[in-house]
Amino acid sequence: MILKKLEIELQEWGENKGQYKGEISFVSANGQVTTFLNAQQIQKLLPVVADAVVASAKEVANILTSQVLDQKKILKVLESKE
């Protein structure tokens, strides 16, 4: 079976407000299986995902910082020509 979809969502209203709700789907040659994840199962998954989120955030921050520094260099060049 191959993981097709993993969805985790924080409930923002209703009786389950503040709790996570999730769904996971697997697919194979024989068909698809989808099941719902409860809050306890999701709490076990979040630490695994957290490392990836932190790594992605650092990468985005580095890219944005680099772009800001590049723009700053361009502005200095333009200012010196005036």
Secondary structure in CASP SS format (residue, H / E / C, confidence):
PFRMAT SS
TARGET T0000
AUTHOR 0000-0000-0000
METHOD secondary structure of the structure
MODEL  1
M C 1.00
I E 1.00
L E 1.00
K E 1.00
K E 1.00
L E 1.00
E E 1.00
I E 1.00
E E 1.00
L E 1.00
Q C 1.00
E C 1.00
W C 1.00
G C 1.00
E C 1.00
N C 1.00
K C 1.00
G C 1.00
Q C 1.00
Y E 1.00
K E 1.00
G E 1.00
E E 1.00
I E 1.00
S E 1.00
F E 1.00
V E 1.00
S E 1.00
A C 1.00
N C 1.00
G E 1.00
Q E 1.00
V E 1.00
T E 1.00
T E 1.00
F E 1.00
L E 1.00
N C 1.00
A H 1.00
Q H 1.00
Q H 1.00
I H 1.00
Q H 1.00
K H 1.00
L H 1.00
L H 1.00
P H 1.00
V H 1.00
V H 1.00
A H 1.00
D H 1.00
A H 1.00
V H 1.00
V H 1.00
A H 1.00
S H 1.00
A H 1.00
K H 1.00
E H 1.00
V H 1.00
A H 1.00
N H 1.00
I H 1.00
L H 1.00
T H 1.00
S H 1.00
Q H 1.00
V H 1.00
L H 1.00
D H 1.00
Q H 1.00
K H 1.00
K H 1.00
I H 1.00
L H 1.00
K H 1.00
V H 1.00
L H 1.00
E H 1.00
S H 1.00
K H 1.00
E C 1.00
END
